[in-house]
Amino acid sequence: MFSAIARVFRTPDLRRKIAFTLGIIAIYRFGAHIPAPFVDFPNVQSCLRQSSGTEGLLSLVNLFSGGALLQLSIFALGVMPYITATIIVQLLRVVIPHFETLYKEGQAGQARLTQYTRYLTIALALLQSTTLVTVARSGALFGTTGIAECEELLTNSVWWAQLLMIITMTAGTGLIMWFAELVTERGIGNGMSLLIFTSIAASFPSSMWAIWQAKGFEIFLLVLAVGIVVMALVVFVEQSQRRVPVQYAKRMVGRRTYGGTNTYIPIKVNMAGVVPVIFASSLLYIPVLIAQFNQPQAGEEAAGWVAWIAQYFTTGDSPLYMLVYFLLIVGFTYFYVAITFNPVEVADNMKKYGGFIPGIRAGRPTAEYLDYVLTRITLPGSLYLGLIALLPLIALATVGANQNFPFGGASILIIVGVGLETVKQIDAQLQQRHYEGLLR
């Protein structure tokens, strides 16, 4: 293992790619701590210490930005606008036929879709930065009341100062997109995935230190042991797949024989990835957001539905919230898998090239069989996603950790997924040069 790692750094091309990737990551993390113009940085840091890590509505975005959101830095929005734009463009392929046509055109069409994703990312960054500056100006960013520092986060609230903050944060999102593309072209791994990985991994030390300080060394060791077990289970499930065998008939073209090969269709247990968790979290934020804009004035009582939402959907540690969250993840998993994997299209492609599943007729019976397999293998995948997503909420209710508990939810899924993919790419490049990978 150590000799393989030494081979990585002895290979000039691979060493140069890794160094370039690490340099971009360092610049990205440095920018996450540079405050935007007209931000009262001491007040922001004071509010961060007093908020105890409960960020309410903005917890998910803060997680994907590596803590830069609540620091109101130039990279405050992080990669969240790009993630949202990518999901929207992917879903629009089902609604807009032109997008599906572009996707099927190959590299040229997908380049057009990528360009649309960039434009949508900038538009979403403008919208999200405007919302963030408005919330920061109102003093409701940290969800704390009665603290003077948290109500005075900006040194200047005139319109041109707010406009400059919005432009700066939007430009920061564009710069992050450029960083990601540079890493993809000249570094190792997928650039945007690695930046997300870095943002989430940056919150691990502070989360674990908070558990140590709040609950002591014994609970810290227990959480660490549970985290290692959870990570091993996530790796096992993420690598699990159902292999549907496929055979291709032999064809004679002149004197040559084509086809006659045996292969398989890999259907992963978790085909949806982390997207259902993001969908469910975003949907559950909507009632809280509506209730926040209907808060009573001083001396008035809150409406019944506002108080009910504040009681059950704000903190995330209520059984009702957990149940709704779990059911939404299961539902969104089936929804997203149905969009991304089309059994009819796969069956048609197999029939076109002379492929068939042994014992299953080509065409419609093949599509029905693939749909049968997909429906049943998605069930354990959706239950697995729901349980992993509930881990931070269970930790919040029992251990007292914050909602960005490192060993659960979207964080552990992204950390494991990106880590496995990056290691596979390094291993593939080693095999190209030395005929040996990281493991002999």
VMD Tcl script that draws the C-alpha trace (Angstrom):
set ca {
  {0.00 0.00 0.00}
  {2.72 2.46 1.00}
  {4.82 1.52 -2.02}
  {1.79 2.23 -4.24}
  {1.38 5.66 -2.65}
  {5.08 6.28 -3.23}
  {4.59 5.32 -6.89}
  {1.86 7.95 -7.15}
  {4.27 10.71 -6.17}
  {7.13 9.28 -8.24}
  {5.03 9.55 -11.41}
  {5.62 13.13 -12.68}
  {2.32 13.55 -14.53}
  {0.22 12.15 -11.69}
  {2.17 14.12 -9.10}
  {1.59 17.32 -11.07}
  {-2.17 16.65 -11.29}
  {-2.48 15.97 -7.56}
  {-0.46 19.08 -6.69}
  {-2.64 21.20 -8.97}
  {-5.81 19.79 -7.38}
  {-4.53 20.44 -3.85}
  {-3.57 23.99 -4.83}
  {-7.08 24.76 -6.13}
  {-8.59 23.25 -2.96}
  {-6.33 25.44 -0.80}
  {-7.39 28.59 -2.70}
  {-11.04 27.58 -2.37}
  {-10.77 27.10 1.39}
  {-8.86 30.38 1.76}
  {-11.60 32.26 -0.11}
  {-14.24 30.72 2.17}
  {-12.78 32.76 5.06}
  {-12.52 36.13 3.27}
  {-15.55 38.24 4.32}
  {-17.63 39.98 1.68}
  {-17.61 43.81 1.55}
  {-19.43 45.67 4.37}
  {-19.62 42.59 6.63}
  {-18.93 43.15 10.33}
  {-16.63 40.14 10.74}
  {-16.21 40.32 14.58}
  {-20.00 40.37 15.03}
  {-20.39 37.41 12.66}
  {-17.81 35.39 14.59}
  {-19.49 36.27 17.89}
  {-22.87 35.10 16.57}
  {-21.33 31.88 15.25}
  {-20.07 31.07 18.74}
  {-23.46 31.85 20.35}
  {-25.61 30.00 17.81}
  {-24.25 26.59 18.96}
  {-24.27 25.27 15.38}
  {-28.07 25.31 14.92}
  {-28.57 27.21 11.70}
  {-32.16 26.22 10.98}
  {-33.11 27.00 7.41}
  {-29.59 27.53 6.14}
  {-27.97 24.42 7.66}
  {-27.85 22.43 4.41}
  {-26.43 25.30 2.36}
  {-23.92 26.04 5.13}
  {-22.84 22.39 5.07}
  {-22.17 22.44 1.31}
  {-20.29 25.74 1.59}
  {-17.96 24.44 4.30}
  {-19.21 27.01 6.83}
  {-18.63 29.93 4.45}
  {-22.33 30.84 4.28}
  {-22.73 31.92 7.89}
  {-19.42 33.77 7.72}
  {-20.82 35.85 4.83}
  {-17.63 35.29 2.84}
  {-17.02 35.88 -0.86}
  {-17.63 32.14 -1.40}
  {-20.68 32.16 0.89}
  {-22.95 30.31 -1.57}
  {-20.40 27.59 -2.21}
  {-21.40 24.92 -4.73}
  {-25.11 24.90 -3.84}
  {-26.25 27.02 -6.86}
  {-24.42 24.63 -9.21}
  {-25.91 21.55 -7.53}
  {-29.40 23.02 -7.77}
  {-28.91 24.03 -11.42}
  {-27.62 20.57 -12.33}
  {-30.62 18.86 -10.73}
  {-33.05 21.28 -12.43}
  {-31.51 20.73 -15.88}
  {-31.59 16.96 -15.34}
  {-35.27 17.07 -14.38}
  {-36.08 19.35 -17.33}
  {-34.97 16.58 -19.69}
  {-38.23 14.83 -18.81}
  {-40.35 17.97 -19.36}
  {-38.61 19.63 -22.33}
  {-37.99 17.33 -25.34}
  {-35.25 19.64 -26.66}
  {-33.12 18.97 -23.58}
  {-33.52 15.20 -24.02}
  {-32.54 15.56 -27.70}
  {-29.41 17.50 -26.73}
  {-28.51 14.82 -24.19}
  {-28.74 12.09 -26.84}
  {-26.63 14.03 -29.37}
  {-23.45 13.08 -27.57}
  {-20.59 15.37 -26.63}
  {-21.80 18.42 -28.59}
  {-25.31 18.28 -27.13}
  {-24.09 17.69 -23.59}
  {-21.75 20.67 -23.96}
  {-24.83 22.81 -24.71}
  {-26.56 21.42 -21.61}
  {-23.47 22.25 -19.56}
  {-23.61 25.82 -20.85}
  {-27.29 26.07 -19.86}
  {-26.34 24.77 -16.41}
  {-23.75 27.54 -16.05}
  {-26.24 30.25 -16.98}
  {-28.80 28.84 -14.55}
  {-26.13 28.65 -11.83}
  {-25.40 32.39 -12.15}
  {-29.13 33.18 -12.08}
  {-29.63 31.07 -8.95}
  {-26.55 32.65 -7.38}
  {-28.05 36.10 -7.92}
  {-31.30 34.97 -6.32}
  {-29.66 33.22 -3.37}
  {-27.17 36.01 -2.68}
  {-30.01 38.56 -2.69}
  {-31.92 36.41 -0.19}
  {-28.82 35.95 1.98}
  {-28.02 39.68 2.10}
  {-31.67 40.47 2.90}
  {-31.73 37.93 5.75}
  {-28.40 39.20 7.08}
  {-29.64 42.81 7.00}
  {-32.79 41.83 8.91}
  {-30.74 40.16 11.67}
  {-32.45 36.76 11.29}
  {-29.49 34.89 9.80}
  {-28.57 32.95 12.94}
  {-32.10 32.53 14.26}
  {-31.17 34.25 17.53}
  {-33.19 37.04 19.11}
  {-32.21 39.68 21.62}
  {-28.49 39.63 20.74}
  {-27.29 43.00 19.48}
  {-24.31 41.61 17.55}
  {-26.53 39.26 15.50}
  {-28.79 42.14 14.46}
  {-25.89 44.28 13.19}
  {-24.00 42.03 10.78}
  {-23.47 44.68 8.09}
  {-21.49 47.88 8.51}
  {-23.45 49.65 5.76}
  {-27.05 48.88 4.74}
  {-27.53 51.34 1.85}
  {-28.68 49.93 -1.47}
  {-25.34 50.21 -3.29}
  {-23.52 48.38 -0.48}
  {-26.01 45.53 -0.66}
  {-25.70 45.47 -4.47}
  {-21.91 45.18 -4.17}
  {-22.29 42.28 -1.73}
  {-24.68 40.51 -4.12}
  {-22.31 40.98 -7.08}
  {-19.34 39.77 -5.02}
  {-21.07 36.58 -3.88}
  {-22.37 35.87 -7.39}
  {-18.87 36.36 -8.81}
  {-17.59 34.00 -6.12}
  {-19.96 31.30 -7.37}
  {-18.72 31.84 -10.94}
  {-15.12 31.56 -9.71}
  {-15.92 28.29 -7.93}
  {-17.38 26.90 -11.18}
  {-14.17 27.85 -12.98}
  {-12.06 26.21 -10.25}
  {-14.08 23.01 -10.62}
  {-13.62 22.92 -14.40}
  {-9.88 23.50 -14.03}
  {-9.60 20.55 -11.64}
  {-11.62 18.33 -14.00}
  {-9.42 19.25 -16.99}
  {-5.96 19.51 -15.41}
  {-6.27 17.80 -12.04}
  {-7.45 14.46 -10.73}
  {-11.10 13.52 -10.23}
  {-14.28 15.50 -10.82}
  {-13.69 19.12 -9.85}
  {-17.13 20.01 -8.50}
  {-17.36 16.76 -6.53}
  {-13.96 17.37 -4.95}
  {-14.93 20.91 -3.92}
  {-18.10 19.54 -2.31}
  {-15.97 16.88 -0.61}
  {-13.62 19.57 0.70}
  {-16.45 21.75 2.01}
  {-18.02 18.89 3.95}
  {-14.73 17.47 5.24}
  {-13.79 20.92 6.56}
  {-16.69 20.72 9.05}
  {-15.63 17.34 10.51}
  {-13.00 18.59 13.03}
  {-15.24 21.32 14.47}
  {-18.22 18.94 14.76}
  {-16.19 16.27 16.54}
  {-14.55 18.87 18.81}
  {-17.98 20.22 19.75}
  {-19.11 16.70 20.74}
  {-15.93 16.24 22.83}
  {-16.44 19.53 24.65}
  {-20.18 19.02 25.23}
  {-20.34 15.31 26.13}
  {-16.81 14.29 27.14}
  {-14.17 11.91 25.84}
  {-16.24 8.69 26.28}
  {-19.10 9.92 24.08}
  {-16.54 11.23 21.60}
  {-14.97 7.76 21.29}
  {-18.43 6.18 20.98}
  {-19.42 8.58 18.19}
  {-16.09 7.94 16.44}
  {-16.58 4.16 16.63}
  {-20.16 4.45 15.33}
  {-18.89 6.73 12.55}
  {-16.30 4.17 11.41}
  {-18.93 1.40 11.35}
  {-21.38 3.63 9.43}
  {-18.69 4.56 6.92}
  {-17.84 0.90 6.34}
  {-21.52 0.06 5.81}
  {-21.94 2.99 3.40}
  {-18.92 1.83 1.39}
  {-20.41 -1.70 1.25}
  {-23.84 -0.50 0.09}
  {-22.46 2.04 -2.39}
  {-20.42 -0.72 -4.05}
  {-23.33 -3.19 -4.05}
  {-25.12 -3.83 -7.32}
  {-27.38 -6.34 -9.07}
  {-25.78 -7.58 -12.27}
  {-28.39 -8.48 -14.88}
  {-26.69 -10.81 -17.44}
  {-26.86 -9.82 -21.11}
  {-25.83 -11.88 -24.13}
  {-25.26 -10.57 -27.65}
  {-26.02 -12.79 -30.64}
  {-23.32 -13.59 -33.17}
  {-23.46 -11.83 -36.52}
  {-21.55 -12.70 -39.69}
  {-20.40 -9.69 -41.71}
  {-18.40 -11.04 -44.64}
  {-15.85 -13.40 -43.12}
  {-15.84 -11.75 -39.72}
  {-17.93 -12.66 -36.71}
  {-19.26 -9.89 -34.51}
  {-21.00 -10.15 -31.14}
  {-21.37 -13.34 -29.19}
  {-20.13 -11.66 -26.01}
  {-21.51 -11.92 -22.48}
  {-21.83 -8.83 -20.30}
  {-24.18 -7.45 -17.66}
  {-26.20 -4.37 -16.71}
  {-25.07 -3.10 -13.27}
  {-28.05 -1.86 -11.24}
  {-26.78 -0.24 -8.06}
  {-28.65 -0.54 -4.78}
  {-28.38 3.23 -4.37}
  {-28.85 4.56 -7.89}
  {-30.24 7.91 -6.71}
  {-27.16 8.94 -4.75}
  {-27.61 11.90 -2.42}
  {-30.26 13.70 -4.50}
  {-33.34 12.39 -2.57}
  {-31.85 13.66 0.70}
  {-31.39 17.13 -0.82}
  {-34.92 17.08 -2.26}
  {-36.50 16.04 1.05}
  {-34.51 18.60 3.06}
  {-35.44 21.39 0.66}
  {-39.12 20.46 0.70}
  {-39.23 20.40 4.51}
  {-37.68 23.88 4.62}
  {-40.63 25.37 2.72}
  {-43.19 25.39 5.61}
  {-40.54 26.72 7.99}
  {-39.72 29.49 5.52}
  {-43.40 30.41 5.16}
  {-43.82 30.44 8.96}
  {-40.75 32.65 9.33}
  {-42.37 35.33 7.15}
  {-45.53 35.18 9.28}
  {-43.97 35.81 12.66}
  {-46.15 37.88 15.05}
  {-45.31 41.43 16.04}
  {-44.17 42.31 19.56}
  {-46.96 41.66 22.06}
  {-48.98 39.46 19.70}
  {-49.49 35.70 19.82}
  {-48.38 33.50 16.95}
  {-51.01 31.87 14.77}
  {-51.82 28.23 15.51}
  {-50.22 26.82 12.38}
  {-47.09 28.97 12.85}
  {-46.66 27.68 16.42}
  {-47.27 24.10 15.25}
  {-44.60 24.35 12.54}
  {-42.17 26.00 14.99}
  {-42.73 23.15 17.43}
  {-42.38 20.18 15.07}
  {-40.40 21.33 12.00}
  {-37.81 23.83 13.24}
  {-35.33 21.86 15.34}
  {-35.57 18.51 13.51}
  {-35.53 16.34 16.66}
  {-39.30 15.67 16.81}
  {-40.61 12.17 15.86}
  {-43.08 13.69 13.36}
  {-40.31 15.53 11.53}
  {-38.22 12.34 11.37}
  {-41.14 10.29 10.04}
  {-42.04 12.83 7.33}
  {-38.36 13.22 6.40}
  {-37.93 9.44 6.08}
  {-41.06 8.99 3.95}
  {-40.09 11.88 1.65}
  {-36.65 10.35 1.06}
  {-38.18 6.96 0.18}
  {-40.64 8.62 -2.23}
  {-38.02 10.85 -3.88}
  {-35.69 7.86 -4.31}
  {-38.28 6.05 -6.43}
  {-39.06 9.28 -8.30}
  {-35.44 10.07 -9.16}
  {-34.57 6.48 -10.14}
  {-37.60 6.43 -12.46}
  {-36.30 9.59 -14.16}
  {-32.65 8.57 -14.51}
  {-33.10 4.92 -15.53}
  {-35.56 4.16 -18.33}
  {-36.11 0.37 -18.76}
  {-37.89 0.86 -22.10}
  {-34.95 2.79 -23.56}
  {-32.43 0.23 -22.27}
  {-34.50 -2.64 -23.72}
  {-34.74 -0.89 -27.10}
  {-30.97 -0.32 -27.22}
  {-30.33 -3.97 -26.36}
  {-32.73 -5.11 -29.10}
  {-31.12 -2.76 -31.63}
  {-27.66 -4.28 -31.07}
  {-28.81 -7.90 -30.80}
  {-28.64 -8.22 -27.02}
  {-31.00 -10.15 -24.79}
  {-31.35 -11.32 -21.21}
  {-31.20 -15.14 -21.00}
  {-34.71 -16.52 -20.60}
  {-36.38 -13.15 -21.39}
  {-37.69 -12.17 -24.83}
  {-36.33 -8.98 -26.35}
  {-38.43 -5.82 -26.43}
  {-41.33 -5.26 -24.06}
  {-40.75 -8.37 -21.85}
  {-37.16 -7.18 -21.27}
  {-38.38 -3.71 -20.25}
  {-40.91 -5.26 -17.86}
  {-38.24 -7.51 -16.34}
  {-35.83 -4.59 -15.85}
  {-38.62 -2.56 -14.27}
  {-39.40 -5.51 -11.96}
  {-35.75 -5.77 -10.85}
  {-35.36 -2.01 -10.50}
  {-38.49 -1.59 -8.37}
  {-37.43 -4.25 -5.90}
  {-33.78 -3.26 -5.62}
  {-34.73 0.39 -5.08}
  {-36.67 -0.51 -1.91}
  {-33.62 -1.44 0.21}
  {-31.75 1.46 -1.36}
  {-34.45 3.94 -0.34}
  {-34.65 2.51 3.20}
  {-30.86 2.74 3.46}
  {-30.90 6.38 2.35}
  {-33.64 7.23 4.85}
  {-31.79 5.62 7.77}
  {-28.49 7.30 6.86}
  {-30.25 10.68 6.60}
  {-31.86 10.20 10.04}
  {-28.51 9.65 11.78}
  {-27.79 13.40 12.32}
  {-31.32 13.91 13.70}
  {-30.94 10.96 16.07}
  {-27.58 12.34 17.18}
  {-29.22 15.74 17.68}
  {-31.87 14.19 19.94}
  {-29.54 11.88 21.92}
  {-25.94 13.10 21.88}
  {-26.77 16.78 21.47}
  {-24.68 17.24 18.32}
  {-25.57 19.85 15.76}
  {-27.48 19.12 12.56}
  {-24.21 18.94 10.63}
  {-23.30 15.72 12.49}
  {-20.47 14.36 10.32}
  {-21.31 10.64 10.18}
  {-24.70 10.71 8.52}
  {-27.00 12.41 6.05}
  {-25.75 13.94 2.85}
  {-22.26 14.47 4.28}
  {-21.25 10.82 4.69}
  {-22.79 9.82 1.33}
  {-20.83 12.50 -0.53}
  {-17.59 11.88 1.38}
  {-17.66 8.14 0.63}
  {-18.90 8.49 -2.97}
  {-16.37 11.13 -4.02}
  {-13.57 9.39 -2.13}
  {-14.21 6.07 -3.87}
  {-14.45 7.69 -7.31}
  {-11.23 9.67 -6.85}
  {-9.30 6.62 -5.62}
  {-10.57 4.65 -8.65}
  {-9.28 7.35 -11.01}
  {-5.86 7.39 -9.32}
  {-5.78 3.58 -9.48}
  {-6.67 3.61 -13.19}
  {-3.90 6.09 -14.00}
  {-1.39 4.02 -12.01}
  {-2.36 0.90 -13.96}
  {-1.85 2.76 -17.25}
  {1.71 3.65 -16.29}
  {2.91 0.82 -14.03}
  {0.48 -2.05 -14.79}
  {-0.25 -2.08 -11.04}
  {-2.85 -0.16 -9.07}
  {-3.00 0.91 -5.46}
  {-3.64 -2.70 -4.45}
  {-1.66 -5.52 -6.03}
}
mol new
graphics top color blue
foreach p $ca { graphics top sphere $p radius 0.5 }
foreach p [lrange $ca 0 end-1] q [lrange $ca 1 end] { graphics top cylinder $p $q radius 0.2 }
display resetview
